Amino acid sequence: MRSLSITRVLLAGLIVVAAASFLPLWATGYILGLLTLAYYFGVFAMAWDLLFGFAGEVNFGPTFLVGTGAYTAGILDNLYQPPIWLCLAAGAFAAVIGGVVLALPALRLRGPYFGLTTLVAVLILQNFVVVDAHLTGGEIGLTVPDVISISDGTNYEIALWFMAVSGAVLFSLSRSPVGLILQASGQDAVQAGALGFNVTKHKLTAFIISAFFSGLAGALMVFYLGSASVGTFIDITVSAQIIIAAVVGGRRTILGSVLGAIFLIAMSEALRPLGDLSNFVVFTIALIVVLLFPGGFFGLLTRGREDA
């Protein structure tokens, strides 16, 4: 991975995305729908990988940021029907504000306490959605009156290029001086601080960036699905899927998270006939992949190129 320059990786990614953009010419709406969801989950996982893979902060509640952005956009559209771009901006902004409010006290904690704080935040948001049903739709879910497009191809292209831009920004950031400082802070915060780096400031920056992309992706996904529900955006199982996608795809690679997300969505759909057993099988397969290939799918691909 280290032998591959940022330019080469981004160029290869651009070629793959450009090729994938022709998929609507022959793929069915069913396949495009699965990939659209996978691309949004890929953004969730990439944003999580920036915070954990580089900053070293174990965020057990990525859906707090995703859910905040999704429900803010959905509620705003449901109540006032402003332009969709305004709802998307509001969702991203709300996720950033929520991320800052959560991060400021949480970053003072170390070890499992930070992760526990993020997990509790998800439970609080989940209970708020259920209790304040007249605003959020409660357990039934919130239906939004507007969608970005009814075309499978258009929705696919939006998700694809949003994922591509998000991946390029997050990957470049992870390889920048800021990313190196985050990595040093995650490995040894005391030593990084002794070298003169403001550890808290850089980790807060990572949290804000992660919140922005998570919230915006959540808001976009609301206008793709046409609804928001706890089971889709906030549930602990969704958090686990996001984390597994990042780890299976390749921790500390950013771009590998997309491979992990596609793998999870495809496997979950293929095993749907198993019912409730499908999650167990998918998580078991993911565990085997992590144990056998610690570098994830992206590590396998880059190792193959280096060996060649």
Secondary structure, 3 states (H helix, E strand, C coil): CCCCCHHHHHHHHHHHHHHHCCHHHCCCHHHHHHHHHHHHHHHHHHHHHHHHHHCCCCCCCHHHHHHHHHHHHHHHHHHHCCCHHHHHHHHHHHHHHHHHHHHHHHCCCCCHHHHHHHHHHHHHHHHHHHHCHHHHCCCCCEECCCCCCCCHHHHHHHHHHHHHHHHHHHHHHHCCHHHHHHHHHHHCHHHHHHCCCCHHHHHHHHHHHHHHHHHHHHHHHHHHHCEECHHHHCCHHHHHHHHHHHHHHHCCCCCHHHHHHHHHHHHHHHCHHHCCHHHHHHHHHHHHHHHHCCCHHHHHHHHHHHHC
